[in-house]
Amino acid sequence: PEADSLPSRVFEPIASGPNQGVKLKREAVDHAKSVYYRMRDWDPQTGLPSNEKLVELGLGWLRS
C-alpha cells in the first residue's frame, strides 16, 4: 500500500483558478484506497490479494 501513493503536491491547495484553495485530504485518499482494496478482495494492510481471490483467478498455488 505504501507504493500506492500520490505525490505530496496533490495535498497542497490549488494556487489559482475556479478551484483555488481546494486540496485533497490524505484521510479521504487513504479511505478511498482502503475501499478499492476491499472491492478487489485485497488485504488493505498488505495490498496483497486474498487467498480466495488467488484461487478465483486460478492462482491458488501462490497462496500464503
C-alpha positions as CSV (number, residue, x, y, z in Angstrom):
1,P,0.0,0.0,0.0
2,E,2.9,2.4,0.6
3,A,3.7,2.2,-3.2
4,D,0.0,3.2,-4.0
5,S,0.5,6.8,-3.1
6,L,0.1,10.2,-4.6
7,P,2.8,12.9,-4.8
8,S,2.7,15.3,-1.8
9,R,1.9,18.3,-4.1
10,V,-1.7,17.0,-4.7
11,F,-2.4,17.6,-1.0
12,E,-1.4,21.3,-1.3
13,P,-4.1,23.9,-2.1
14,I,-4.6,24.8,-5.8
15,A,-3.0,28.1,-6.4
16,S,-5.4,29.7,-8.8
17,G,-8.5,29.2,-11.0
18,P,-12.0,28.3,-10.1
19,N,-10.8,25.6,-7.6
20,Q,-8.4,27.9,-5.9
21,G,-7.7,26.8,-2.3
22,V,-9.1,23.3,-2.9
23,K,-6.9,20.4,-1.9
24,L,-7.2,16.6,-1.4
25,K,-7.3,15.3,2.2
26,R,-5.0,12.5,3.0
27,E,-7.6,10.8,5.1
28,A,-10.1,10.8,2.1
29,V,-7.5,9.3,-0.2
30,D,-6.5,6.7,2.3
31,H,-10.2,5.8,2.8
32,A,-10.7,5.5,-0.9
33,K,-7.7,3.3,-1.3
34,S,-9.0,1.0,1.5
35,V,-12.4,0.8,-0.2
36,Y,-10.7,0.0,-3.5
37,Y,-8.7,-2.8,-1.9
38,R,-11.8,-4.3,-0.3
39,M,-13.6,-4.2,-3.7
40,R,-10.7,-6.0,-5.3
41,D,-10.6,-8.5,-2.4
42,W,-7.1,-7.4,-1.5
43,D,-5.8,-7.0,2.1
44,P,-5.8,-3.3,3.0
45,Q,-2.8,-3.7,5.3
46,T,-0.5,-5.5,2.9
47,G,-2.0,-4.7,-0.5
48,L,-1.9,-8.4,-1.4
49,P,-4.8,-10.3,-2.9
50,S,-6.6,-12.6,-0.5
51,N,-6.2,-16.4,-0.8
52,E,-9.8,-16.6,-2.1
53,K,-9.0,-14.1,-4.8
54,L,-5.9,-16.0,-5.9
55,V,-8.0,-19.2,-6.1
56,E,-10.7,-17.4,-8.1
57,L,-8.0,-16.2,-10.6
58,G,-6.6,-19.7,-10.9
59,L,-3.5,-18.7,-9.0
60,G,-4.2,-20.8,-5.9
61,W,-0.6,-22.1,-6.0
62,L,0.5,-18.7,-4.9
63,R,-1.4,-18.7,-1.6
64,S,0.4,-17.8,1.5
